[in-house]
Every structure is written in C-alpha cells, then in structure tokens.
Amino acid sequence: MKEPGSGLLGGKVAVITGAGQGIGRGVALRLAVEGARVVVSDINAQAAAETVSLIRSHGADADAIGCDIADSASMEELVRDVVGRFGALDILVNNAYLGNLPGPLEAKPAADFARALQGSLYAPLAAMQSAFPHMKARRYGRIINMCSLNGVNAHPYTADYNVSKEALRCLTRSAAREWAAHGITVNAICPAARTPAYERFAAASPENAALLLKQNPMGRMGEAEQDIGNVVAFLCSDGAGYMTGNTLFVDGGSHINGVSWLPSVA
C-alpha cells in the first residue's frame, strides 16, 4: 500500500460527482489509492459514506460532501466547500447524471431533454466555471467529463441522454481550447463498465446485453476501478499534461464498429 500523499496523484485534491456508486465510486477509489485527497460527492449521503468507508478500507482517506446536480447552485457550493476545507481543487471529475426512462424520440417530452441537459451540461458547466479561478491561480487543473458512446453513435430510445452527453463533449473541447494557456487540461471519457445502471439494463434487456458483450472486441464489460479509474488517474497526472480536448473511448473497443444498443421500452 502506498504511503498517504504518495503515488501518481500525491498532494492533489480531487472531486468526483456521482461517486456513491458505479463508475464514480471506482474512480474515487483509484484516485485515492494514487494519493489524491478525494472528495466523494453524491446526492445520496448513505452511498457517499459507503464509498468513503471503502476508500478508507484500502488505507487511503476521503471525505463526503453532498451535491445535487439538478441545482447548479449546489455545484458552485460544492467547489466553495472543497476549496474552503482543503485550500485547493486540482481535479474535477463530472460523472453524475440525471436519468430518464428510455423511449422513442417522438414521445420524448421536452422536460426529459431539459432534465438531461441540466445533469450533463449545466451542472458540469457550473462546477467548471467555479473551479476555473482556483485552477488558473495555481496554473494546474485536470477536468474529466464522463460522456457516452450512446451520443457518439446516436443509439435509439435515449435521445435526451445522447444529446446531453454530446453537449458535454462539445463543452469539453471548448474549455480545453480556452483554458489550455492556464495549465488546465479538459478531456472526455466514453466508458463502458459494469455498474448498477448497466445491471438494470441487462435485467430488462438480457438478449441485447448478451449481444453487446458479443460485439465488444474484448468480450466483457469494464470494471469501474481498474478499467475506467486507471485511465482517469493517468489523465489527472502530470504525465498527461500535454493531452487536452480528447475523447477517450474506454470501452474494450466497442466504439470501433459500434454496438447494437436497443433498450427495452414500454
């Protein structure tokens, strides 16, 4: 086990939204093990506390600070709290999402698009804008935005999700271009991992889930900590200081030829 403060990210302060489960939890654990002072942020206080306990069981440390991505002001408050407590914010991982049920485009209400955009665009935007002056002052910042192959490939029945994730990917590139001169890198990851959301999809559409695995060149779904967390840790490190504005597909190669994503709809 690494000594506290050592590792790839020793001395860095990191915030991961939606870290109460799934990919967010895996990323939080990986960054903590790599030496970052991790802030686990989630609307579910119990889930956040469980992630903190998991991190501590691995000999690292973390804190939980709640946030609600449905309210952009909550994201701004999150950044203020982190900087107030720890004196810095070096790493921001925008992972949380506001989910909607799948459905055909012609029946999707505008409210679904508004909710998706709030979670995947306006909330990350608020966090990024709030973090910017602190990162600029230190001439160091790493921002990772979780996007999706669903948006890149326009998978059916999730148009609201697709649109919101592509908006976030465009925001990523725009921020990367404008903030590079300040030592801030901004990158996107399109992940594929076994998460509670994936498990719900697989339970509702088992044949489609089996097809997805068959179409995946590596034949498996990723693991949140090892497969996704390791890539995030690298992007957050000094070694990735010359990488910005990129979209990394951490999906076992599913993006190469695409996959047949067809969720069950009522």
TISE-446665 format. One record per atom (N, C-alpha, C): residue in one letter; x negated, y negated, z. Coordinates in steps of 0.1 Angstrom, whole numbers, plus 5000, padded with zeros to 4 digits. Example, Ala and Ser with C-alpha at 12.3 -4.5 7.8 and 13.67 -1.06 7.14 Angstrom:
# residues 2
A486850575078;A487750455078;A486850335078;S487250225071;S486350115071;S487150005079;
This chain:
# residues 266
M499250125000;M500050005000;M499149885000;K499549784992;K498749664991;K498949585004;E497949505008;E498049415019;E498949305015;P499749245025;P500649135023;P499949025016;G500548965006;G499948854999;G498948894988;S498549024987;S497649064977;S498449114965;G497849174955;G498549224943;G498649124932;L499349164922;L499449084910;L499948944912;L500848934922;L501648804924;L501348754938;G500248784944;G499948744958;G500048584959;G500848544969;G500948404972;G502048334965;K502748404955;K503748334947;K505148354955;V506048254952;V507348254958;V508348284946;A509148384948;A510048434937;A511448444941;V512348394933;V513748414935;V514348494924;I515148594928;I515848684918;I517348674921;T518148634912;T519648634914;T520248764910;G521348794917;G521948924915;G521049044919;A520249014930;A519349124934;A519849214944;G521149214946;G521749304956;G521849454950;Q521749474937;Q521849604932;Q521149604918;G521149724912;G520749734898;G519349684895;I519349624883;I518049564878;I517549464887;G518349374892;G517949274902;G517249324914;R517749434919;R517149504931;R515749564927;G515749624916;G514449684911;G513449584909;V513749474903;V512849364900;V512349304913;A513249284923;A512849224936;A511849314943;L512149444943;L511249534949;L509849534942;R509849534929;R508549534922;R507749414925;L508349294924;L507649164927;L507149164941;A507949214950;A507549214964;A506349304967;V506349414961;V505249514962;V503949454956;E504149364945;E503049304939;E502549174947;G503149154958;G502649044967;G503448914967;A504448904959;A505248784959;A506148774972;R506348654976;R507348624987;R508748614980;V509448724982;V510748734974;V511948684981;V512748614974;V514048574979;V515048644972;V515848734979;V516848814973;V518148724973;S518748694962;S519848614961;S521048694955;D522148684962;D523348754957;D524548704964;I525748714958;I526948664964;I527348764975;N526948894974;N527248994983;N526249004994;A526448955005;A525448945016;A525049075021;Q525949175021;Q525549305026;Q524649375016;A524949365003;A524049414993;A522649354993;A522649224995;A521349154996;A520549205008;A521249215019;A520549265031;A519949405029;E520649495021;E520249625018;E518949625010;T518949525000;T517749514992;T516549465000;V516749375009;V515749325018;V515149445027;S516049525032;S515649635040;S514849735032;L515249755019;L514449845011;L513049795008;I512949665006;I511649605003;I510749615016;R511349595027;R510549605040;R510149745042;S510949845038;S510549985040;S509350025031;H509049935021;H507949965013;H506749875018;G506849825029;G505649745035;G505549605030;A506549555023;A506549415018;A507549335026;D507749215023;D508749135030;D509549055020;A510749015025;A511648945017;A512648875026;D513348775020;D514448705026;D515648705017;A516848695023;A518048685015;A518648545017;I519048485006;I519748365005;I520848374995;G522148355000;G523248374991;G523348264981;C524048304970;C524348214959;C525548264952;D526248174945;D527448214937;D527348154924;I527048234914;I526748184900;I528048124894;A529148154900;A530348084895;A530447934898;D529447894906;D529447754910;D527947704908;S527747624898;S526447574895;S525747504907;A526647434915;A526047364926;A525447464936;S525947584937;S525347684945;S523947724941;M523647714928;M522347744922;M521347634926;E521847514925;E521047394929;E520647404944;E521647444952;E521347454967;E520447574969;L520447674962;L519547794963;L518147744961;V517847664951;V516547614948;V516047524959;R516947434964;R516547344975;R516247424988;D517047534990;D516747615002;D515447685002;V515147734990;V513847814988;V512647714990;V512747604983;V511547504984;V511447454998;G512647435005;G512647385018;G511947485028;R512247605026;R511747705035;R510247745033;F509947755020;F508647815016;F507647715009;G508147595007;G507347495001;G507047494986;A507647594980;A507347614965;A508347704959;L508447704946;L509147804938;L508447834926;D507747944925;D506847974914;D507548064903;I508548144907;I509148244898;I510648244900;L511348234889;L512748234889;L513248344879;V513948434884;V514548544875;V516048524875;N516648484864;N518048474863;N518648604858;N519148684867;N519648814864;N521148834867;A521748754876;A523148774879;A524048744867;Y525148814867;Y526148794856;Y527548804862;L528448724856;L529948734860;L530548824849;G531048934853;G531549034844;G533049014841;N533349064829;N534749064824;N535049204819;L536249244818;L536649374812;L536449364797;P536049474790;P535949484776;P537249474769;G537249424757;G538549414750;G538249354736;P539249374726;P539049324713;P538949174712;L538249124703;L538048984702;L539348904700;E540248954692;E541548884690;E542348874703;A542048954713;A542848944725;A542048884737;K540848844734;K540048784745;K540448644748;P540848614760;P541248484764;P540048384765;A540348264763;A539248164764;A538648164778;A539448194788;A538948194802;A537848304803;D537848414796;D536748514796;D535448454791;F535548374780;F534348314775;F533848204784;A534748134791;A534248024800;A533648094812;R534148204817;R533548274828;R532148324825;A532148394813;A530848444809;A529748344807;L530148234801;L529148124799;L528748054812;Q529648054821;Q529247994835;Q528248084841;G528448214840;G527448304847;G526148314839;S526148314826;S524948344818;S524348224812;L524948104813;L524347984807;L524247874817;Y525447834822;Y525447714831;Y524747734845;A524947854850;A524347884863;A522847894862;P522247964852;P520847964850;P520347824846;L521047754838;L520647614835;L520447534847;A521447544856;A521347464869;A520147504877;A519847634878;A518747674885;A517447634879;M517347644866;M516147604858;M515847454860;Q516947374858;Q516747224859;Q516347184873;S516847254883;S516547224897;S515047274900;A514647384894;A513347434897;A512247354889;F512647294878;F511647234869;F510747134877;P511247034884;P510346934890;P509346994900;H509747104907;H508747174916;H507747244908;M508147314898;M507147384889;M506247284882;K506747184877;K505947084870;K504947024879;A505346994892;A504346934901;A503147024904;R503447154904;R502347254906;R501647304893;R502247254882;R501747294869;R501647454868;Y502747514873;Y502847654873;Y504247694875;G504747774865;G506147834867;G506347944858;R507148044862;R507448164854;R508948174856;I509648164844;I511148184844;I511448304835;I512148394840;I512548514832;I514148514832;N514648524820;N516148524818;N516548664813;M517448724820;M517948864815;M519048844805;C518748884792;C519648874781;C520149014778;S520549044765;S521149174763;S521049204748;L520749334745;L520849384732;L522349374726;N523249374735;N524649354731;N524849234723;G524249124727;G524349004720;G523549004707;V522349054707;V521549064695;V522249134684;N522849254688;N523449344678;N524949324677;A525549224684;A526949194684;A527849324686;H527549394697;H528349514700;H529849474702;P530749564698;P532149544698;P532749544712;Y533749464714;Y534649454726;Y533949384737;T532849324735;T532149244746;T531749114740;A532549054732;A532248924725;A531848814735;D532548804746;D532248704756;D530848724762;Y530548844765;Y529248874771;Y528148854760;N528448894748;N527448874737;N527148734735;V528148644734;V528048504732;V527248444743;S527548474756;S526948414767;S525448454768;K525148574765;K523748624766;K522848564754;E523448544743;E522748484732;E522548334735;A523548274742;A523348134746;A522148114755;L522048214764;L520948214774;L519648234767;R519648324757;R518348344749;R517948214742;C518948144736;C518548014730;C518047914740;L518747914752;L518247824762;L516747854766;T516447984767;T515148034770;T514147974760;R514447984748;R513447934737;R513347784738;S514447714740;S514447574741;S513547524753;A513747584765;A513047554777;A511547584775;A511247694768;A509847734766;A509147634758;R509847584748;R509247474739;R508947344746;E509947304754;E509847174761;E508947174773;W508847294780;W508147294793;W506747354792;A506347404780;A505047474779;A503947374784;A504047254781;A503047154784;A502847134799;H503747184807;H503647164821;H503247294828;G502747394820;G502347514826;G503447614830;I504647594824;I505847674827;I506147764815;T506147894818;T506547984807;T507948034809;V508648054798;V510048094799;V510248204789;N510648324794;N510848434785;N512148514788;A512548584778;A513848664780;A513448814779;I514248894786;I514149034786;I515549084782;C515649174773;C516849254770;C516549394775;P517149424787;P516749554793;P517849664791;A517449784793;A518349904794;A517949984806;A518749994815;A518450064828;A519650134834;R519450234841;R520450304848;R520850214861;T522050154860;T522550064870;T523950104874;P524450044884;P525950074887;P526850034876;A526549924868;A527349884857;A527249994846;Y526050044844;Y525850154834;Y526650274838;E526550314850;E527250434855;E528750424853;R529250304856;R530750284853;R531050294839;F530250244830;F530450264815;F530350404812;A529350484817;A529150624814;A530350704818;A530950664830;A532050744835;A533350714827;A533450594822;A534650564814;A534550604799;S533250614794;S533050654780;S531850754779;P532150874785;P530950974786;P530451014772;E531251024762;E530751064749;E529850954743;N530350824745;N529450714740;N528150704747;A528250734761;A526950724769;A526050834764;A526550954761;A525651064756;A525051024742;L525850954734;L525350914721;L524250814722;L524450714732;L523450614734;L522050674738;L522150784746;L520850844750;L520250924738;K521150974730;K520651044718;K519950954708;Q520550834707;Q519950734698;Q518750654704;N518550664717;N517350604723;N516150684719;P515150624713;P513950694709;P513250774720;M513350714733;M512750784744;M513650884751;G514950874747;G515950974752;G516350964766;R516250844772;R516650824785;R516950674788;M517650644798;M517850514803;M516650474812;G516350344812;G515250304820;G515550304835;E514450294843;E514550274857;E514350134861;A515150074869;A515149934872;A513749884877;E513249954887;E511949904893;E510749934883;Q510650054879;Q509450094872;Q509450034857;D510550054851;D510550014836;D510849864834;I511749814842;I512049674840;I511249584849;G511049624862;G510349544872;G508949524868;N508249634862;N506849614858;N506649514848;V507549504838;V507449404827;V507649264833;V508649254842;V508849124848;V507649084856;A507049174863;A505849144871;A504749094862;F504549154851;F503549114842;F503848974836;L505048944832;L505448814827;L505248704838;C505348744850;C505248644861;C503848624865;S502948704860;S501548694864;S500648594856;D499448574861;D498548484854;D498148544841;G498248674839;G497848734827;G498748704815;A499948664819;A500948634808;A501148484806;G500148404810;G500248264810;G500248204796;Y499948284785;Y499948234772;Y501148284764;M502048354771;M503248404765;M504448324769;T505148264759;T506348194762;T507348194751;G508648184753;G509648184743;G509948314736;N509448424743;N509648554737;N510848624742;T511348714734;T512348814738;T511748954738;L511649014750;L511049144751;L512249244753;F512249344744;F513249454745;F512649564753;V513049574765;V512549674774;V513649784775;D513749864765;D514949944763;D514650084757;G513350124758;G513050254752;G513050264737;G513150154731;G513150144716;G514550144710;S515650124718;S516950124713;S517250014703;H516449904704;H516749794695;H516249814681;I515349914679;I514749934666;I515749964655;N516650054657;N517650084648;N519050054653;G519150004665;G520449974671;G521050104677;V522050084685;V522750194691;V524250174690;S525050274690;S526550274689;S527150244702;W527250114706;W527850084719;W529350064716;L530250144722;L531650134720;L532350164732;P532450064741;P533150084754;P534650114753;S535150184763;S536550224763;S537350094766;V538450074758;V539249954761;V540750004762;A541449934770;A542849974773;A543749954761;
